[in-house]
Amino acid sequence: MNIILHHPAMLAMLWVVLVLIGLTVIFRIVNELRGKFDLEKVATLLTRPILMDIFPLLLLGLLMLADPTHVVILIWYFVAAIAIALRALVELVRQLRQLLS
């Protein structure tokens, strides 16, 4: 985690991903509350993004310790972060459309 904190661009991308995923989760839960409430589904909606999206980014940050040049892992970190952010943005738009309809 120390690597991410000392690299401003990595930290900014992590914040962007966290905000987009957070907004997506909020709108998913709101949409879930409109229908039949299922506590198990809400728990899945809260934990899945952390395990599937944030945790791999943190692992890539830790892998920078193994790469002395940091270039390869840095490229993969940004590619993964951009892909996750785009997927979260598309999902956010879909959830907003569903909420407004």
C-alpha positions in Angstrom: 0.0 0.0 0.0 3.0 2.3 0.6 3.8 2.2 -3.1 0.4 3.4 -4.1 0.5 6.2 -1.5 3.8 7.5 -2.8 2.7 7.5 -6.5 0.2 10.3 -7.0 -1.2 9.0 -10.3 -1.8 5.5 -8.9 -3.5 7.0 -5.8 -5.7 9.2 -8.1 -6.7 6.2 -10.2 -7.5 4.2 -7.1 -9.7 7.1 -5.8 -11.5 7.3 -9.2 -12.2 3.6 -9.1 -13.4 3.7 -5.5 -15.8 6.6 -6.2 -17.2 5.0 -9.3 -17.7 1.7 -7.6 -19.1 3.3 -4.5 -21.7 5.2 -6.6 -22.6 2.1 -8.6 -23.1 0.1 -5.4 -25.3 2.8 -3.9 -27.5 2.9 -7.0 -27.6 -0.9 -7.2 -28.8 -1.0 -3.5 -31.4 1.7 -4.2 -32.7 -0.3 -7.2 -32.7 -3.4 -5.1 -34.7 -1.7 -2.4 -37.4 -0.8 -5.0 -38.1 -4.5 -5.5 -38.1 -7.4 -3.2 -35.5 -6.9 -0.5 -33.0 -9.7 -0.1 -30.3 -9.2 2.5 -28.0 -11.8 0.9 -28.1 -10.0 -2.4 -27.3 -6.7 -0.7 -24.3 -8.3 1.0 -23.1 -9.6 -2.3 -23.5 -6.2 -3.9 -21.4 -4.7 -1.1 -18.6 -7.3 -1.0 -18.1 -8.4 -4.7 -16.7 -5.1 -6.0 -14.1 -5.0 -3.2 -13.0 -8.5 -3.9 -13.1 -8.4 -7.7 -12.1 -4.9 -8.4 -10.2 -3.2 -5.6 -8.3 -6.1 -4.2 -6.6 -6.9 -7.6 -5.5 -3.3 -7.8 -4.0 -3.5 -4.4 -2.2 -6.7 -5.3 -0.7 -5.0 -8.4 0.5 -2.2 -6.2 2.2 -4.8 -3.9 3.7 -6.6 -6.9 5.6 -3.4 -7.7 8.0 -4.4 -5.0 9.0 -7.4 -7.1 9.6 -5.4 -10.3 12.7 -3.2 -9.8 11.8 -0.9 -12.7 8.1 -0.7 -11.8 7.3 -0.2 -15.5 5.5 -3.4 -16.3 3.4 -3.5 -13.2 2.6 0.2 -13.5 1.3 -0.3 -17.0 -0.9 -3.2 -15.9 -2.1 -1.2 -12.9 -3.3 1.7 -15.1 -4.8 -0.7 -17.7 -6.7 -2.6 -15.1 -7.8 0.6 -13.3 -9.1 2.2 -16.5 -10.9 -1.0 -17.5 -12.5 -1.2 -14.0 -13.4 2.5 -14.1 -15.0 2.2 -17.5 -17.0 -0.9 -16.5 -18.2 0.8 -13.4 -19.2 3.9 -15.4 -21.2 1.8 -17.8 -22.8 0.0 -14.9 -23.6 3.3 -13.2 -25.3 4.7 -16.3 -27.3 1.5 -16.6 -28.3 1.7 -12.9 -29.3 5.3 -13.3 -31.5 4.5 -16.3 -33.1 1.7 -14.4 -33.7 4.0 -11.4 -35.3 6.7 -13.5 -37.5 4.5 -15.6 
